[in-house]
Amino acid sequence: MTKNLYYEPRGTVHYNVHFTSGNLENRVTERAICGLRPGDIDWIWIVELRRRATQEEILKMCKLVYEI
């Protein structure tokens, strides 16, 4: 029997979104990020995974292709 050694969050994943304007939105869901411009986002912290999202992940969450 094999075990997955990596943490897999259960339930809803939350994000802290820091915008280039300086604003910070805490504990939002992916639904709130959908439709935002990636160029307006400075960084995103994935709360449950305790790490920053990569640029590719941010683009995927925004679901729109903008020039960064």
N, C-alpha and C positions, 0 to 999 in steps of 0.2 A: 504494500500500500504506500503510495506517495503522498506527501503533504506539500501544500503550497506554503513556502516560508515567507511570502510577502503579505503584508497587511492588505486586506480587501475590505473597504468600508461598506457597511450595510446601511440601507436607507438613503436619505437625502444627503447630498454633499453640499457643503456651504463654502462660500468664497468671500474673501475680503478684497474689494476692488479699489485700487488707488488710481485716481485719474491724474492726467498731466496738469490739470488745473489746481491740484492740491487736495481736492475732496476725497474722502474715504468713505466707502459704503461697506458696512460690516455685515457678515453672515447673510449674504444674498444667495439665491439659488441660480442655477444655470439659466433658468427661464428669464430672470431679470437681466442677464448679460446678453441674451439673444437680441440682436438688432442694434447693439452699440457699435460705434466705430472703433476698430482696434487702435487707430491712431490716437484716440482720446484716452486710452488706457495706458497708464505707466507700468503697473504690474498687478498681478492677481495672486493672492495667497490662497491655497487650497487648505482650508482649516483642518479637515479630518486627516489629510495626508501630511500636514505640517511641512509644506514646501511651496515654492513659487511655481506657477504655471509657465510653461515654455511659450514662446511666440506662436508656435504651431498650435498648441492647445488653445491659446487665446483666439486665434483665427477661427478654429473649429467651433468654439463656444459662441462667437459672434455670428457665425454662419453667413457672413458676408465677406466678400473679398475686396478689401480696400488696400491702397498703398500705405505702407507704414512709414 
